[in-house]
């Protein structure tokens, strides 16, 4: 069984890693989310706040409790997923 913990932050300095959803930098002043999943494997994904909301919106298309993965940097900032960029693992 997997456990997901979501942390919300306001960026104070430019991040080394871009947003996993859109590939854009997370810049000072941006709100960002760190989505940590612990289960069989550990996974930490960093999103702009609006990109995380778009990712969360994808769960409506899958069975409750599904674990989803994304094609890194394949979507537009804060927009719905492009076809084939989100899939169930």
PDB file with one MODEL, atoms N, CA, C and O in Angstrom:
MODEL        1
ATOM      1  N   UNK A   1       0.838  -1.181   0.000  1.00  0.00           N
ATOM      2  CA  UNK A   1       0.000   0.000   0.000  1.00  0.00           C
ATOM      3  C   UNK A   1       0.882   1.244   0.000  1.00  0.00           C
ATOM      4  O   UNK A   1       1.876   1.306   0.723  1.00  0.00           O
ATOM      5  N   UNK A   2       0.522   2.214  -0.799  1.00  0.00           N
ATOM      6  CA  UNK A   2       1.289   3.454  -0.923  1.00  0.00           C
ATOM      7  C   UNK A   2       0.670   4.555  -0.071  1.00  0.00           C
ATOM      8  O   UNK A   2      -0.546   4.606   0.117  1.00  0.00           O
ATOM      9  N   UNK A   3       1.512   5.417   0.430  1.00  0.00           N
ATOM     10  CA  UNK A   3       1.087   6.595   1.170  1.00  0.00           C
ATOM     11  C   UNK A   3       1.640   7.813   0.448  1.00  0.00           C
ATOM     12  O   UNK A   3       2.818   7.853   0.096  1.00  0.00           O
ATOM     13  N   UNK A   4       0.782   8.811   0.227  1.00  0.00           N
ATOM     14  CA  UNK A   4       1.223  10.032  -0.439  1.00  0.00           C
ATOM     15  C   UNK A   4       1.118  11.202   0.523  1.00  0.00           C
ATOM     16  O   UNK A   4       0.093  11.392   1.177  1.00  0.00           O
ATOM     17  N   UNK A   5       2.185  11.983   0.604  1.00  0.00           N
ATOM     18  CA  UNK A   5       2.221  13.185   1.433  1.00  0.00           C
ATOM     19  C   UNK A   5       2.470  14.364   0.504  1.00  0.00           C
ATOM     20  O   UNK A   5       3.367  14.323  -0.337  1.00  0.00           O
ATOM     21  N   UNK A   6       1.666  15.417   0.662  1.00  0.00           N
ATOM     22  CA  UNK A   6       1.784  16.590  -0.195  1.00  0.00           C
ATOM     23  C   UNK A   6       2.200  17.781   0.660  1.00  0.00           C
ATOM     24  O   UNK A   6       1.544  18.096   1.654  1.00  0.00           O
ATOM     25  N   UNK A   7       3.287  18.442   0.275  1.00  0.00           N
ATOM     26  CA  UNK A   7       3.795  19.620   0.974  1.00  0.00           C
ATOM     27  C   UNK A   7       3.667  20.830   0.056  1.00  0.00           C
ATOM     28  O   UNK A   7       4.076  20.768  -1.103  1.00  0.00           O
ATOM     29  N   UNK A   8       3.100  21.941   0.560  1.00  0.00           N
ATOM     30  CA  UNK A   8       2.958  23.179  -0.222  1.00  0.00           C
ATOM     31  C   UNK A   8       3.955  24.206   0.315  1.00  0.00           C
ATOM     32  O   UNK A   8       4.075  24.391   1.527  1.00  0.00           O
ATOM     33  N   UNK A   9       4.660  24.863  -0.584  1.00  0.00           N
ATOM     34  CA  UNK A   9       5.685  25.837  -0.218  1.00  0.00           C
ATOM     35  C   UNK A   9       5.591  27.062  -1.116  1.00  0.00           C
ATOM     36  O   UNK A   9       5.029  27.006  -2.210  1.00  0.00           O
ATOM     37  N   UNK A  10       6.154  28.178  -0.631  1.00  0.00           N
ATOM     38  CA  UNK A  10       6.366  29.327  -1.507  1.00  0.00           C
ATOM     39  C   UNK A  10       7.868  29.414  -1.743  1.00  0.00           C
ATOM     40  O   UNK A  10       8.659  29.431  -0.800  1.00  0.00           O
ATOM     41  N   UNK A  11       8.245  29.469  -3.001  1.00  0.00           N
ATOM     42  CA  UNK A  11       9.653  29.452  -3.384  1.00  0.00           C
ATOM     43  C   UNK A  11      10.349  30.738  -2.952  1.00  0.00           C
ATOM     44  O   UNK A  11       9.843  31.836  -3.185  1.00  0.00           O
ATOM     45  N   UNK A  12      11.517  30.593  -2.319  1.00  0.00           N
ATOM     46  CA  UNK A  12      12.325  31.747  -1.920  1.00  0.00           C
ATOM     47  C   UNK A  12      13.556  31.907  -2.802  1.00  0.00           C
ATOM     48  O   UNK A  12      14.105  33.003  -2.921  1.00  0.00           O
ATOM     49  N   UNK A  13      13.989  30.809  -3.422  1.00  0.00           N
ATOM     50  CA  UNK A  13      15.143  30.872  -4.329  1.00  0.00           C
ATOM     51  C   UNK A  13      14.858  29.967  -5.523  1.00  0.00           C
ATOM     52  O   UNK A  13      14.051  29.043  -5.424  1.00  0.00           O
ATOM     53  N   UNK A  14      15.505  30.223  -6.632  1.00  0.00           N
ATOM     54  CA  UNK A  14      15.273  29.444  -7.839  1.00  0.00           C
ATOM     55  C   UNK A  14      15.668  27.987  -7.616  1.00  0.00           C
ATOM     56  O   UNK A  14      16.729  27.702  -7.061  1.00  0.00           O
ATOM     57  N   UNK A  15      14.826  27.086  -8.042  1.00  0.00           N
ATOM     58  CA  UNK A  15      15.067  25.654  -7.879  1.00  0.00           C
ATOM     59  C   UNK A  15      16.017  25.135  -8.945  1.00  0.00           C
ATOM     60  O   UNK A  15      16.050  25.634 -10.070  1.00  0.00           O
ATOM     61  N   UNK A  16      16.779  24.132  -8.570  1.00  0.00           N
ATOM     62  CA  UNK A  16      17.676  23.486  -9.522  1.00  0.00           C
ATOM     63  C   UNK A  16      16.885  22.633 -10.511  1.00  0.00           C
ATOM     64  O   UNK A  16      17.209  22.592 -11.698  1.00  0.00           O
ATOM     65  N   UNK A  17      15.839  21.945 -10.017  1.00  0.00           N
ATOM     66  CA  UNK A  17      15.028  21.084 -10.874  1.00  0.00           C
ATOM     67  C   UNK A  17      13.773  21.823 -11.302  1.00  0.00           C
ATOM     68  O   UNK A  17      13.155  22.514 -10.492  1.00  0.00           O
ATOM     69  N   UNK A  18      13.391  21.690 -12.560  1.00  0.00           N
ATOM     70  CA  UNK A  18      12.155  22.336 -13.023  1.00  0.00           C
ATOM     71  C   UNK A  18      10.922  21.552 -12.565  1.00  0.00           C
ATOM     72  O   UNK A  18      11.038  20.461 -12.006  1.00  0.00           O
ATOM     73  N   UNK A  19       9.764  22.115 -12.806  1.00  0.00           N
ATOM     74  CA  UNK A  19       8.490  21.450 -12.543  1.00  0.00           C
ATOM     75  C   UNK A  19       8.406  20.182 -13.394  1.00  0.00           C
ATOM     76  O   UNK A  19       8.699  20.211 -14.590  1.00  0.00           O
ATOM     77  N   UNK A  20       8.012  19.091 -12.784  1.00  0.00           N
ATOM     78  CA  UNK A  20       7.917  17.804 -13.497  1.00  0.00           C
ATOM     79  C   UNK A  20       6.804  17.804 -14.548  1.00  0.00           C
ATOM     80  O   UNK A  20       6.868  17.037 -15.508  1.00  0.00           O
ATOM     81  N   UNK A  21       5.790  18.647 -14.380  1.00  0.00           N
ATOM     82  CA  UNK A  21       4.643  18.685 -15.286  1.00  0.00           C
ATOM     83  C   UNK A  21       4.973  19.452 -16.566  1.00  0.00           C
ATOM     84  O   UNK A  21       4.757  18.960 -17.673  1.00  0.00           O
ATOM     85  N   UNK A  22       5.505  20.677 -16.392  1.00  0.00           N
ATOM     86  CA  UNK A  22       5.668  21.553 -17.563  1.00  0.00           C
ATOM     87  C   UNK A  22       7.122  21.809 -17.964  1.00  0.00           C
ATOM     88  O   UNK A  22       7.382  22.268 -19.077  1.00  0.00           O
ATOM     89  N   UNK A  23       8.063  21.519 -17.076  1.00  0.00           N
ATOM     90  CA  UNK A  23       9.466  21.733 -17.390  1.00  0.00           C
ATOM     91  C   UNK A  23       9.957  23.154 -17.173  1.00  0.00           C
ATOM     92  O   UNK A  23      11.138  23.432 -17.382  1.00  0.00           O
ATOM     93  N   UNK A  24       9.067  24.070 -16.752  1.00  0.00           N
ATOM     94  CA  UNK A  24       9.475  25.446 -16.479  1.00  0.00           C
ATOM     95  C   UNK A  24      10.128  25.538 -15.103  1.00  0.00           C
ATOM     96  O   UNK A  24       9.854  24.726 -14.220  1.00  0.00           O
ATOM     97  N   UNK A  25      10.998  26.540 -14.932  1.00  0.00           N
ATOM     98  CA  UNK A  25      11.653  26.763 -13.647  1.00  0.00           C
ATOM     99  C   UNK A  25      10.624  27.107 -12.575  1.00  0.00           C
ATOM    100  O   UNK A  25       9.582  27.696 -12.861  1.00  0.00           O
ATOM    101  N   UNK A  26      10.934  26.731 -11.346  1.00  0.00           N
ATOM    102  CA  UNK A  26      10.159  27.179 -10.197  1.00  0.00           C
ATOM    103  C   UNK A  26      10.933  28.365  -9.638  1.00  0.00           C
ATOM    104  O   UNK A  26      12.029  28.207  -9.100  1.00  0.00           O
ATOM    105  N   UNK A  27      10.363  29.536  -9.769  1.00  0.00           N
ATOM    106  CA  UNK A  27      11.058  30.789  -9.470  1.00  0.00           C
ATOM    107  C   UNK A  27      10.610  31.384  -8.137  1.00  0.00           C
ATOM    108  O   UNK A  27       9.547  31.030  -7.627  1.00  0.00           O
ATOM    109  N   UNK A  28      11.409  32.278  -7.573  1.00  0.00           N
ATOM    110  CA  UNK A  28      11.022  32.935  -6.333  1.00  0.00           C
ATOM    111  C   UNK A  28       9.630  33.558  -6.446  1.00  0.00           C
ATOM    112  O   UNK A  28       9.307  34.215  -7.436  1.00  0.00           O
ATOM    113  N   UNK A  29       8.823  33.341  -5.423  1.00  0.00           N
ATOM    114  CA  UNK A  29       7.449  33.843  -5.403  1.00  0.00           C
ATOM    115  C   UNK A  29       6.430  32.815  -5.849  1.00  0.00           C
ATOM    116  O   UNK A  29       5.263  32.908  -5.469  1.00  0.00           O
ATOM    117  N   UNK A  30       6.843  31.821  -6.655  1.00  0.00           N
ATOM    118  CA  UNK A  30       5.926  30.764  -7.101  1.00  0.00           C
ATOM    119  C   UNK A  30       5.553  29.874  -5.923  1.00  0.00           C
ATOM    120  O   UNK A  30       6.376  29.603  -5.049  1.00  0.00           O
ATOM    121  N   UNK A  31       4.308  29.425  -5.910  1.00  0.00           N
ATOM    122  CA  UNK A  31       3.927  28.377  -4.971  1.00  0.00           C
ATOM    123  C   UNK A  31       4.198  27.055  -5.652  1.00  0.00           C
ATOM    124  O   UNK A  31       3.929  26.896  -6.843  1.00  0.00           O
ATOM    125  N   UNK A  32       4.734  26.100  -4.897  1.00  0.00           N
ATOM    126  CA  UNK A  32       5.062  24.801  -5.475  1.00  0.00           C
ATOM    127  C   UNK A  32       4.683  23.693  -4.509  1.00  0.00           C
ATOM    128  O   UNK A  32       4.558  23.908  -3.303  1.00  0.00           O
ATOM    129  N   UNK A  33       4.507  22.522  -5.058  1.00  0.00           N
ATOM    130  CA  UNK A  33       4.063  21.347  -4.311  1.00  0.00           C
ATOM    131  C   UNK A  33       5.110  20.254  -4.450  1.00  0.00           C
ATOM    132  O   UNK A  33       5.609  19.993  -5.545  1.00  0.00           O
ATOM    133  N   UNK A  34       5.435  19.625  -3.345  1.00  0.00           N
ATOM    134  CA  UNK A  34       6.282  18.432  -3.377  1.00  0.00           C
ATOM    135  C   UNK A  34       5.376  17.260  -3.023  1.00  0.00           C
ATOM    136  O   UNK A  34       4.846  17.185  -1.914  1.00  0.00           O
ATOM    137  N   UNK A  35       5.206  16.355  -3.967  1.00  0.00           N
ATOM    138  CA  UNK A  35       4.327  15.195  -3.829  1.00  0.00           C
ATOM    139  C   UNK A  35       5.213  13.985  -3.566  1.00  0.00           C
ATOM    140  O   UNK A  35       5.927  13.535  -4.462  1.00  0.00           O
ATOM    141  N   UNK A  36       5.177  13.451  -2.340  1.00  0.00           N
ATOM    142  CA  UNK A  36       6.029  12.339  -1.949  1.00  0.00           C
ATOM    143  C   UNK A  36       5.171  11.093  -1.780  1.00  0.00           C
ATOM    144  O   UNK A  36       4.204  11.103  -1.018  1.00  0.00           O
ATOM    145  N   UNK A  37       5.518  10.022  -2.486  1.00  0.00           N
ATOM    146  CA  UNK A  37       4.812   8.749  -2.378  1.00  0.00           C
ATOM    147  C   UNK A  37       5.762   7.709  -1.809  1.00  0.00           C
ATOM    148  O   UNK A  37       6.870   7.511  -2.309  1.00  0.00           O
ATOM    149  N   UNK A  38       5.305   7.051  -0.752  1.00  0.00           N
ATOM    150  CA  UNK A  38       6.100   6.002  -0.110  1.00  0.00           C
ATOM    151  C   UNK A  38       5.304   4.705  -0.167  1.00  0.00           C
ATOM    152  O   UNK A  38       4.129   4.669   0.199  1.00  0.00           O
ATOM    153  N   UNK A  39       5.930   3.685  -0.610  1.00  0.00           N
ATOM    154  CA  UNK A  39       5.303   2.377  -0.711  1.00  0.00           C
ATOM    155  C   UNK A  39       6.392   1.395  -1.042  1.00  0.00           C
ATOM    156  O   UNK A  39       7.403   1.336  -0.343  1.00  0.00           O
ATOM    157  N   UNK A  40       6.212   0.630  -2.079  1.00  0.00           N
ATOM    158  CA  UNK A  40       7.254  -0.274  -2.538  1.00  0.00           C
ATOM    159  C   UNK A  40       8.497   0.493  -2.945  1.00  0.00           C
ATOM    160  O   UNK A  40       9.616   0.014  -2.763  1.00  0.00           O
ATOM    161  N   UNK A  41       8.306   1.672  -3.491  1.00  0.00           N
ATOM    162  CA  UNK A  41       9.403   2.549  -3.896  1.00  0.00           C
ATOM    163  C   UNK A  41       9.121   3.952  -3.371  1.00  0.00           C
ATOM    164  O   UNK A  41       7.974   4.291  -3.081  1.00  0.00           O
ATOM    165  N   UNK A  42      10.160   4.762  -3.251  1.00  0.00           N
ATOM    166  CA  UNK A  42      10.034   6.151  -2.830  1.00  0.00           C
ATOM    167  C   UNK A  42      10.035   7.028  -4.071  1.00  0.00           C
ATOM    168  O   UNK A  42      10.855   6.839  -4.970  1.00  0.00           O
ATOM    169  N   UNK A  43       9.117   7.987  -4.120  1.00  0.00           N
ATOM    170  CA  UNK A  43       9.037   8.895  -5.259  1.00  0.00           C
ATOM    171  C   UNK A  43       8.746  10.299  -4.757  1.00  0.00           C
ATOM    172  O   UNK A  43       7.839  10.490  -3.948  1.00  0.00           O
ATOM    173  N   UNK A  44       9.502  11.284  -5.225  1.00  0.00           N
ATOM    174  CA  UNK A  44       9.253  12.686  -4.887  1.00  0.00           C
ATOM    175  C   UNK A  44       9.169  13.476  -6.187  1.00  0.00           C
ATOM    176  O   UNK A  44      10.110  13.482  -6.980  1.00  0.00           O
ATOM    177  N   UNK A  45       8.038  14.140  -6.400  1.00  0.00           N
ATOM    178  CA  UNK A  45       7.809  14.903  -7.625  1.00  0.00           C
ATOM    179  C   UNK A  45       7.519  16.350  -7.231  1.00  0.00           C
ATOM    180  O   UNK A  45       6.754  16.600  -6.300  1.00  0.00           O
ATOM    181  N   UNK A  46       8.126  17.296  -7.932  1.00  0.00           N
ATOM    182  CA  UNK A  46       7.945  18.715  -7.662  1.00  0.00           C
ATOM    183  C   UNK A  46       7.144  19.355  -8.791  1.00  0.00           C
ATOM    184  O   UNK A  46       7.460  19.180  -9.968  1.00  0.00           O
ATOM    185  N   UNK A  47       6.093  20.106  -8.414  1.00  0.00           N
ATOM    186  CA  UNK A  47       5.196  20.758  -9.360  1.00  0.00           C
ATOM    187  C   UNK A  47       5.003  22.228  -8.991  1.00  0.00           C
ATOM    188  O   UNK A  47       5.112  22.587  -7.818  1.00  0.00           O
ATOM    189  N   UNK A  48       4.716  23.089  -9.987  1.00  0.00           N
ATOM    190  CA  UNK A  48       4.097  24.383  -9.686  1.00  0.00           C
ATOM    191  C   UNK A  48       2.738  24.044  -9.067  1.00  0.00           C
ATOM    192  O   UNK A  48       2.185  22.977  -9.333  1.00  0.00           O
ATOM    193  N   UNK A  49       2.211  24.926  -8.262  1.00  0.00           N
ATOM    194  CA  UNK A  49       0.912  24.656  -7.627  1.00  0.00           C
ATOM    195  C   UNK A  49      -0.178  24.394  -8.677  1.00  0.00           C
ATOM    196  O   UNK A  49      -0.968  23.462  -8.531  1.00  0.00           O
ATOM    197  N   UNK A  50      -0.220  25.215  -9.732  1.00  0.00           N
ATOM    198  CA  UNK A  50      -1.256  25.038 -10.751  1.00  0.00           C
ATOM    199  C   UNK A  50      -1.040  23.771 -11.584  1.00  0.00           C
ATOM    200  O   UNK A  50      -2.003  23.195 -12.089  1.00  0.00           O
ATOM    201  N   UNK A  51       0.200  23.337 -11.731  1.00  0.00           N
ATOM    202  CA  UNK A  51       0.491  22.085 -12.440  1.00  0.00           C
ATOM    203  C   UNK A  51       0.067  20.890 -11.596  1.00  0.00           C
ATOM    204  O   UNK A  51      -0.415  19.889 -12.124  1.00  0.00           O
ATOM    205  N   UNK A  52       0.247  21.000 -10.287  1.00  0.00           N
ATOM    206  CA  UNK A  52      -0.212  19.929  -9.386  1.00  0.00           C
ATOM    207  C   UNK A  52      -1.727  19.810  -9.456  1.00  0.00           C
ATOM    208  O   UNK A  52      -2.260  18.700  -9.466  1.00  0.00           O
ATOM    209  N   UNK A  53      -2.431  20.945  -9.504  1.00  0.00           N
ATOM    210  CA  UNK A  53      -3.886  20.914  -9.627  1.00  0.00           C
ATOM    211  C   UNK A  53      -4.308  20.217 -10.927  1.00  0.00           C
ATOM    212  O   UNK A  53      -5.263  19.441 -10.934  1.00  0.00           O
ATOM    213  N   UNK A  54      -3.601  20.492 -12.015  1.00  0.00           N
ATOM    214  CA  UNK A  54      -3.900  19.834 -13.301  1.00  0.00           C
ATOM    215  C   UNK A  54      -3.647  18.332 -13.194  1.00  0.00           C
ATOM    216  O   UNK A  54      -4.438  17.535 -13.698  1.00  0.00           O
ATOM    217  N   UNK A  55      -2.553  17.941 -12.543  1.00  0.00           N
ATOM    218  CA  UNK A  55      -2.249  16.524 -12.337  1.00  0.00           C
ATOM    219  C   UNK A  55      -3.342  15.859 -11.505  1.00  0.00           C
ATOM    220  O   UNK A  55      -3.799  14.768 -11.845  1.00  0.00           O
ATOM    221  N   UNK A  56      -3.763  16.504 -10.423  1.00  0.00           N
ATOM    222  CA  UNK A  56      -4.816  15.945  -9.572  1.00  0.00           C
ATOM    223  C   UNK A  56      -6.112  15.772 -10.357  1.00  0.00           C
ATOM    224  O   UNK A  56      -6.861  14.828 -10.107  1.00  0.00           O
ATOM    225  N   UNK A  57      -6.386  16.665 -11.300  1.00  0.00           N
ATOM    226  CA  UNK A  57      -7.584  16.560 -12.122  1.00  0.00           C
ATOM    227  C   UNK A  57      -7.609  15.310 -12.986  1.00  0.00           C
ATOM    228  O   UNK A  57      -8.679  14.864 -13.401  1.00  0.00           O
ATOM    229  N   UNK A  58      -6.445  14.743 -13.261  1.00  0.00           N
ATOM    230  CA  UNK A  58      -6.369  13.533 -14.086  1.00  0.00           C
ATOM    231  C   UNK A  58      -6.917  12.303 -13.372  1.00  0.00           C
ATOM    232  O   UNK A  58      -7.302  11.334 -14.026  1.00  0.00           O
ATOM    233  N   UNK A  59      -6.960  12.324 -12.047  1.00  0.00           N
ATOM    234  CA  UNK A  59      -7.432  11.164 -11.293  1.00  0.00           C
ATOM    235  C   UNK A  59      -8.902  10.864 -11.556  1.00  0.00           C
ATOM    236  O   UNK A  59      -9.333   9.730 -11.349  1.00  0.00           O
ATOM    237  N   UNK A  60      -9.682  11.838 -12.005  1.00  0.00           N
ATOM    238  CA  UNK A  60     -11.091  11.606 -12.294  1.00  0.00           C
ATOM    239  C   UNK A  60     -11.280  10.598 -13.437  1.00  0.00           C
ATOM    240  O   UNK A  60     -12.359  10.025 -13.582  1.00  0.00           O
ATOM    241  N   UNK A  61     -10.248  10.382 -14.237  1.00  0.00           N
ATOM    242  CA  UNK A  61     -10.351   9.481 -15.385  1.00  0.00           C
ATOM    243  C   UNK A  61      -9.935   8.046 -15.051  1.00  0.00           C
ATOM    244  O   UNK A  61      -9.963   7.178 -15.924  1.00  0.00           O
ATOM    245  N   UNK A  62      -9.546   7.788 -13.791  1.00  0.00           N
ATOM    246  CA  UNK A  62      -9.035   6.484 -13.399  1.00  0.00           C
ATOM    247  C   UNK A  62      -9.787   5.948 -12.190  1.00  0.00           C
ATOM    248  O   UNK A  62     -10.451   6.700 -11.477  1.00  0.00           O
ATOM    249  N   UNK A  63      -9.678   4.642 -11.966  1.00  0.00           N
ATOM    250  CA  UNK A  63     -10.304   3.974 -10.833  1.00  0.00           C
ATOM    251  C   UNK A  63      -9.768   4.574  -9.532  1.00  0.00           C
ATOM    252  O   UNK A  63      -8.566   4.819  -9.434  1.00  0.00           O
ATOM    253  N   UNK A  64     -10.623   4.818  -8.525  1.00  0.00           N
ATOM    254  CA  UNK A  64     -10.142   5.368  -7.251  1.00  0.00           C
ATOM    255  C   UNK A  64      -8.992   4.531  -6.663  1.00  0.00           C
ATOM    256  O   UNK A  64      -9.048   3.301  -6.657  1.00  0.00           O
ATOM    257  N   UNK A  65      -7.976   5.204  -6.182  1.00  0.00           N
ATOM    258  CA  UNK A  65      -6.817   4.529  -5.611  1.00  0.00           C
ATOM    259  C   UNK A  65      -5.725   4.216  -6.622  1.00  0.00           C
ATOM    260  O   UNK A  65      -4.703   3.627  -6.268  1.00  0.00           O
ATOM    261  N   UNK A  66      -5.931   4.607  -7.886  1.00  0.00           N
ATOM    262  CA  UNK A  66      -4.924   4.353  -8.913  1.00  0.00           C
ATOM    263  C   UNK A  66      -3.655   5.141  -8.628  1.00  0.00           C
ATOM    264  O   UNK A  66      -3.706   6.236  -8.067  1.00  0.00           O
ATOM    265  N   UNK A  67      -2.527   4.584  -9.015  1.00  0.00           N
ATOM    266  CA  UNK A  67      -1.248   5.271  -8.913  1.00  0.00           C
ATOM    267  C   UNK A  67      -0.869   5.710 -10.321  1.00  0.00           C
ATOM    268  O   UNK A  67      -0.716   4.878 -11.215  1.00  0.00           O
ATOM    269  N   UNK A  68      -0.717   7.030 -10.519  1.00  0.00           N
ATOM    270  CA  UNK A  68      -0.453   7.568 -11.848  1.00  0.00           C
ATOM    271  C   UNK A  68       0.991   8.020 -11.993  1.00  0.00           C
ATOM    272  O   UNK A  68       1.629   8.432 -11.024  1.00  0.00           O
ATOM    273  N   UNK A  69       1.492   7.935 -13.206  1.00  0.00           N
ATOM    274  CA  UNK A  69       2.811   8.450 -13.574  1.00  0.00           C
ATOM    275  C   UNK A  69       2.619   9.421 -14.732  1.00  0.00           C
ATOM    276  O   UNK A  69       1.597   9.397 -15.417  1.00  0.00           O
ATOM    277  N   UNK A  70       3.622  10.278 -14.940  1.00  0.00           N
ATOM    278  CA  UNK A  70       3.535  11.261 -16.025  1.00  0.00           C
ATOM    279  C   UNK A  70       4.784  11.212 -16.884  1.00  0.00           C
ATOM    280  O   UNK A  70       5.854  10.799 -16.437  1.00  0.00           O
ATOM    281  N   UNK A  71       4.625  11.642 -18.129  1.00  0.00           N
ATOM    282  CA  UNK A  71       5.767  11.893 -18.996  1.00  0.00           C
ATOM    283  C   UNK A  71       6.333  13.228 -18.540  1.00  0.00           C
ATOM    284  O   UNK A  71       5.657  14.252 -18.638  1.00  0.00           O
ATOM    285  N   UNK A  72       7.530  13.231 -18.056  1.00  0.00           N
ATOM    286  CA  UNK A  72       8.146  14.425 -17.498  1.00  0.00           C
ATOM    287  C   UNK A  72       8.258  15.550 -18.523  1.00  0.00           C
ATOM    288  O   UNK A  72       8.666  15.326 -19.662  1.00  0.00           O
ATOM    289  N   UNK A  73       7.893  16.758 -18.107  1.00  0.00           N
ATOM    290  CA  UNK A  73       8.021  18.000 -18.875  1.00  0.00           C
ATOM    291  C   UNK A  73       7.174  18.029 -20.155  1.00  0.00           C
ATOM    292  O   UNK A  73       7.454  18.823 -21.052  1.00  0.00           O
ATOM    293  N   UNK A  74       6.150  17.182 -20.254  1.00  0.00           N
ATOM    294  CA  UNK A  74       5.404  17.039 -21.506  1.00  0.00           C
ATOM    295  C   UNK A  74       4.154  17.907 -21.605  1.00  0.00           C
ATOM    296  O   UNK A  74       3.535  17.969 -22.667  1.00  0.00           O
ATOM    297  N   UNK A  75       3.772  18.579 -20.523  1.00  0.00           N
ATOM    298  CA  UNK A  75       2.514  19.321 -20.533  1.00  0.00           C
ATOM    299  C   UNK A  75       2.753  20.826 -20.379  1.00  0.00           C
ATOM    300  O   UNK A  75       3.849  21.262 -20.026  1.00  0.00           O
ATOM    301  N   UNK A  76       1.715  21.599 -20.649  1.00  0.00           N
ATOM    302  CA  UNK A  76       1.800  23.048 -20.517  1.00  0.00           C
ATOM    303  C   UNK A  76       1.462  23.455 -19.088  1.00  0.00           C
ATOM    304  O   UNK A  76       0.639  22.819 -18.429  1.00  0.00           O
ATOM    305  N   UNK A  77       2.105  24.522 -18.616  1.00  0.00           N
ATOM    306  CA  UNK A  77       1.942  24.963 -17.223  1.00  0.00           C
ATOM    307  C   UNK A  77       0.477  25.191 -16.873  1.00  0.00           C
ATOM    308  O   UNK A  77      -0.212  26.003 -17.491  1.00  0.00           O
ATOM    309  N   UNK A  78       0.018  24.446 -15.860  1.00  0.00           N
ATOM    310  CA  UNK A  78      -1.331  24.602 -15.333  1.00  0.00           C
ATOM    311  C   UNK A  78      -2.446  24.092 -16.216  1.00  0.00           C
ATOM    312  O   UNK A  78      -3.617  24.267 -15.878  1.00  0.00           O
ATOM    313  N   UNK A  79      -2.125  23.466 -17.338  1.00  0.00           N
ATOM    314  CA  UNK A  79      -3.143  22.995 -18.280  1.00  0.00           C
ATOM    315  C   UNK A  79      -3.367  21.495 -18.133  1.00  0.00           C
ATOM    316  O   UNK A  79      -2.526  20.786 -17.582  1.00  0.00           O
ATOM    317  N   UNK A  80      -4.511  21.014 -18.631  1.00  0.00           N
ATOM    318  CA  UNK A  80      -4.802  19.580 -18.615  1.00  0.00           C
ATOM    319  C   UNK A  80      -3.710  18.813 -19.343  1.00  0.00           C
ATOM    320  O   UNK A  80      -2.998  19.359 -20.187  1.00  0.00           O
ATOM    321  N   UNK A  81      -3.593  17.539 -19.000  1.00  0.00           N
ATOM    322  CA  UNK A  81      -2.571  16.695 -19.619  1.00  0.00           C
ATOM    323  C   UNK A  81      -2.839  16.495 -21.099  1.00  0.00           C
ATOM    324  O   UNK A  81      -3.986  16.353 -21.522  1.00  0.00           O
ATOM    325  N   UNK A  82      -1.781  16.486 -21.870  1.00  0.00           N
ATOM    326  CA  UNK A  82      -1.890  16.132 -23.287  1.00  0.00           C
ATOM    327  C   UNK A  82      -2.092  14.619 -23.361  1.00  0.00           C
ATOM    328  O   UNK A  82      -1.667  13.879 -22.473  1.00  0.00           O
ATOM    329  N   UNK A  83      -2.734  14.181 -24.412  1.00  0.00           N
ATOM    330  CA  UNK A  83      -3.049  12.763 -24.575  1.00  0.00           C
ATOM    331  C   UNK A  83      -1.782  11.902 -24.491  1.00  0.00           C
ATOM    332  O   UNK A  83      -0.775  12.186 -25.141  1.00  0.00           O
ATOM    333  N   UNK A  84      -1.858  10.853 -23.684  1.00  0.00           N
ATOM    334  CA  UNK A  84      -0.753   9.898 -23.572  1.00  0.00           C
ATOM    335  C   UNK A  84       0.364  10.307 -22.633  1.00  0.00           C
ATOM    336  O   UNK A  84       1.368   9.601 -22.532  1.00  0.00           O
ATOM    337  N   UNK A  85       0.213  11.446 -21.934  1.00  0.00           N
ATOM    338  CA  UNK A  85       1.286  11.875 -21.031  1.00  0.00           C
ATOM    339  C   UNK A  85       1.079  11.464 -19.585  1.00  0.00           C
ATOM    340  O   UNK A  85       1.987  11.606 -18.765  1.00  0.00           O
ATOM    341  N   UNK A  86      -0.113  10.952 -19.257  1.00  0.00           N
ATOM    342  CA  UNK A  86      -0.408  10.437 -17.921  1.00  0.00           C
ATOM    343  C   UNK A  86      -0.860   9.000 -18.077  1.00  0.00           C
ATOM    344  O   UNK A  86      -1.674   8.690 -18.946  1.00  0.00           O
ATOM    345  N   UNK A  87      -0.336   8.124 -17.241  1.00  0.00           N
ATOM    346  CA  UNK A  87      -0.702   6.709 -17.351  1.00  0.00           C
ATOM    347  C   UNK A  87      -0.666   6.049 -15.978  1.00  0.00           C
ATOM    348  O   UNK A  87      -0.019   6.535 -15.051  1.00  0.00           O
ATOM    349  N   UNK A  88      -1.366   4.947 -15.874  1.00  0.00           N
ATOM    350  CA  UNK A  88      -1.451   4.194 -14.626  1.00  0.00           C
ATOM    351  C   UNK A  88      -0.275   3.239 -14.515  1.00  0.00           C
ATOM    352  O   UNK A  88       0.116   2.603 -15.494  1.00  0.00           O
ATOM    353  N   UNK A  89       0.291   3.141 -13.306  1.00  0.00           N
ATOM    354  CA  UNK A  89       1.401   2.202 -13.076  1.00  0.00           C
ATOM    355  C   UNK A  89       0.950   1.065 -12.193  1.00  0.00           C
ATOM    356  O   UNK A  89       1.739   0.171 -11.885  1.00  0.00           O
TER     357      UNK A  89
ENDMDL
END
